[in-house]
Amino acid sequence: MVNYKTDENWGETARKFTPDGFDHVIEVGGASTIAQSLKAIANQGTISCIGFLGDGEAPSLLEALYHGCIVRGIGIGNTVQFEEMIRAIDAGNIKPMVDKVFQFEDAREAYKHLEGQGFTGKVVIEI
C-alpha cells in the first residue's frame, strides 16, 4: 500500500508495483499531486482529474506530452443525468457510507474531524 501522506514520492513508489506504469490514475489532489500521478502513469495511460483539493504549481502541459498520456477532467453531468442517478439510487436502495454524524452545535468538532482526515465515508452535520 502506498500512503501519499507519508511518501512524498508516492508516484515512483506506486510504479514499483508495475514497472510499465498504471493504465489509469484517478487524480483528486490537483496541482499539488499531478506531478506524482505523471510519475505513476503508463505510456498512453489516462489520468482522470476529479478534484482539486491541493494547491501549488502544476506541471506544464508538456509533462503530459512527455509521458504520452491523456489528462482529462471528469464533468459532473447535467440535470437529466442527475435525476436519473437519483432514481437509480432510490430503486437500488443505495445508502451512503457515513463515518460520523455531528449535531449542528458540534459543527466545529465535525470540521476538526474532517481536518484529521481519519474518516471513511461521509461526515454529516445534522440540522
Buried (B, 14 or more C-beta within 10 A) or exposed (E): EBEBEEEEEBBEBBBEEEEEBBEEBEBBBBBBBBBBBBBBBBEEBBBBBEEBEEEEEBBEEEBBEEBEBEBEEEEEEEEEEEEEEEEEEEEEEEEEEEBBEBEEEBEEEBEEBEEEEEEEEEBBBEE
